[in-house]
Amino acid sequence: MVGINYSVSVVNTSELPAYKSDWKINTAQWMATGGSDQSELQYITSLGLKPIIDIEMQIWVGGQIQDPISDYASYLKGLYAAGWRYVSSEGGRPGDANYMKSLGLNYVNYNCDQCGLWSAGLHNEAGTVLNFWEAYYPNEVQYMLQGAASGKPNGVLAGAWANNGGDNDILTNSINGSAPSYKSIMDSLVAAGHQVTDFGVWGGDASSRSENDVLGFTNIVQSLQKNGYPANGQPGPTPAPVSSVTFASTPGGLGMDIFVKGSDNALWHSPDDGKTWTSLGGNLTSAPSAITRGTGMDVYVRGSPDGVYMKSWNGTAWSTWFNLGGQVLAGTGPAAYFDGTNVTLEAVGVDKALYRKTWNGTVWSGWVAVAKVIK
């Protein structure tokens, strides 16, 4: 199992939540339209995704790459000032990646040998943090394997356009089960000992979610995740097959712990961003909700029967399940909040009213209705 980052390039950022939900992406590439694109950066970041801005047209100026990269210092510094830290392009001039690194920008390089882009040597520069291998033409696989030996992290980049002119054969192969396919390329990279960290879907400045679905990318991504390349930070098919992934996380002094309801209805826990998973048992009928409290953690779920159940970590060991009572509406789960002193727990009852229960550090209150019945 090789956990990798899934990314998608977008023009319409409003489509990102659906990608994140269905594809489990954790990187979003924005197609630069000029300026600092600050609103797009803020929105992508608000979704918990890593934003990368494509600056190809800015630093190429329509393909005129003989200009020194320093001619675009003002633009690049503006990106940094706005908060962008990752930039990408399909080529450039020798030294471009290192120059951008000197400005605080990390360069993601798009390699296309058939496009004649290797001559600049950006794939080997210190400023390049990731080499994406553009997977369109079968005869390029040999160059991918050659370039991946640079020691940089590698990703496979799929182009989201139909194979009408014979320039996207790897997409066709990935759909009909032939080789080379996206999976066979990644398998070859892994078998050769190269670090594969990413799979990206790039559709240029006209691609949409619906177009990507029509081209088969939803099925392709789901197949990759099922067959050896789970999304980074997400549970794969083992040890806890998950049919419907739901998350509760506890950012804080303990780091990022992830809790999911497994397809076996047990609570599964990862203390290390999805690298390892442990079953905490239980019979969940909702997504978990987790909080950090002091040196420990609490996890709350709707269980069977229909009440709220709690399991706690005291910094050393997990408690047994504790029944907090209540009757929670099917299809919903509890929400928990800790303000530094008190825990507030809320849930929708079977009468569709909102109920609240609090912990004052010593005892739990009873359930109290705090909102009218939801129609």
Secondary structure, DSSP 4 states (H G I P E B T S, - for coil): ---BEEEEEES-GGGHHHHHHHH---EEEEE--STT-HHHHHHHHHTTPEEEEE-HHHHHTTT-TTS-GGGGHHHHHHHHHHT--EEEES---TTHHHHHHHTTPEEEEEE-GGGT-GGG-GGGSTTEEEEEEEE--GGGHHHHHHHGGGSS-EEEEEE-S--TTSS-HHHHHHHHT-SS-HHHHHHHHHHTT--EEEEEEE-TTS--HHHHHHTTHHHHHHHHHHTT-PBTTS--SSSS--SS---EE--STT---EEEE-TTS-EEEESSTTSS-EE----BSS--EEEEETTEEEEEEEBSSSSEEEEEE-SS-BPPPEE----BPTT---EEEE-SS-EEEEEEBTTS-EEEEEE-SS-B---EE-SPPP-
